[in-house]
Amino acid sequence: MYGLHLLTCIWYWVGNVPDGWVQEQELSAQSLSSMYFASLTLTLSRLPASSMKWNMTLQTDGERTLAIVATFMALATSSVCISKVTNVMSRWQSMREKRRQIVES
């Protein structure tokens, strides 16, 4: 959650430039909560690798760079999570097999 919050704030900071997404969506005059949730929405929509095509349509180099970095971070994080889950499932299977062998003997 902290990482998502940090990325949301960075998205707003990077996009708050003359040609950035904040100016494009006219968020500067909005309330803080509206700006934050718009940035959070953008953050969540840019994380999946499938959004890479949309990331290339961003207007500024900073936005494109952040989108690419965030996508790679999301890929790495999801890979680590999948690896952890796989390892836990493998250990459970091994424990079940040991119990089965003890019961059979």
RAKA-V813781 format. One record per residue. RES is the residue in one letter. PHI is phi in radians with two decimals (NA if undefined). OMEGA is omega in radians with two decimals (none if undefined). NEAR is the number of other ideal C-beta (glycine too) atoms within 12 Angstrom. Layout:
res-><RES,RES>
phi-><PHI,PHI>
omega-><OMEGA,OMEGA>
near-><NEAR,NEAR>
This chain:
res-><M,Y,G,L,H,L,L,T,C,I,W,Y,W,V,G,N,V,P,D,G,W,V,Q,E,Q,E,L,S,A,Q,S,L,S,S,M,Y,F,A,S,L,T,L,T,L,S,R,L,P,A,S,S,M,K,W,N,M,T,L,Q,T,D,G,E,R,T,L,A,I,V,A,T,F,M,A,L,A,T,S,S,V,C,I,S,K,V,T,N,V,M,S,R,W,Q,S,M,R,E,K,R,R,Q,I,V,E,S>
phi-><NA,-1.11,-1.08,-1.14,-1.08,-1.07,-1.13,-1.08,-1.13,-1.14,-1.03,-1.14,-1.07,-1.20,-1.48,-1.58,-2.25,-0.87,-1.79,-1.38,-1.18,-1.14,-1.22,-1.09,-1.64,0.92,-1.55,-1.01,-1.56,-1.43,-1.24,-1.04,-1.14,-1.12,-1.13,-1.14,-1.21,-1.15,-1.19,-1.10,-1.07,-1.09,-1.03,-1.14,-1.34,-1.66,-1.28,-1.11,-1.08,-1.17,-1.57,-1.02,-1.08,-1.23,-1.08,-1.31,-1.58,-1.12,-1.44,-1.87,-1.11,-1.08,-1.13,-1.12,-1.10,-1.09,-1.08,-1.17,-1.09,-1.10,-1.12,-1.15,-1.10,-1.14,-1.10,-1.13,-1.11,-1.17,-1.12,-1.12,-1.08,-1.10,-1.10,-1.08,-1.09,-1.09,-1.13,-1.10,-1.10,-1.14,-1.11,-1.06,-1.09,-1.12,-1.13,-1.09,-1.15,-1.11,-1.09,-1.08,-1.16,-1.16,-1.10,-1.18,-1.42>
omega-><3.13,3.12,3.11,3.09,3.14,3.12,3.09,3.12,3.12,3.11,3.14,-3.11,-3.13,-3.09,-3.11,3.09,-3.06,-3.13,-3.04,-3.07,3.14,3.11,-3.14,-3.13,3.10,-3.11,-3.06,-3.11,-3.10,3.08,-3.14,-3.14,3.10,3.12,-3.11,-3.10,3.04,3.11,3.09,3.10,3.11,3.14,-3.11,-3.12,-3.11,-3.07,-3.09,3.12,3.13,3.14,-3.09,3.11,3.12,3.13,-3.13,3.12,3.11,-2.97,-3.03,3.11,3.11,3.12,3.13,3.14,3.13,3.13,-3.14,3.14,-3.14,3.12,3.11,3.08,3.13,3.10,-3.14,-3.13,3.14,3.09,3.11,3.13,3.12,3.11,3.12,3.14,3.12,3.12,3.11,3.13,3.11,3.09,3.10,3.13,3.12,3.11,3.11,3.13,3.10,3.11,3.12,3.13,3.12,-3.14,-3.13,-3.12,none>
near-><8,8,16,23,16,18,28,29,22,26,39,34,21,30,35,25,20,13,17,27,36,29,18,20,21,14,25,20,11,16,11,14,11,18,26,21,19,27,35,24,20,35,35,19,23,39,32,21,21,13,22,21,13,20,30,16,15,30,21,24,16,24,34,24,20,33,36,23,21,34,29,20,24,28,20,17,20,17,15,14,14,14,14,14,14,14,14,14,14,14,14,14,14,14,14,14,14,14,13,12,11,10,9,8,7>
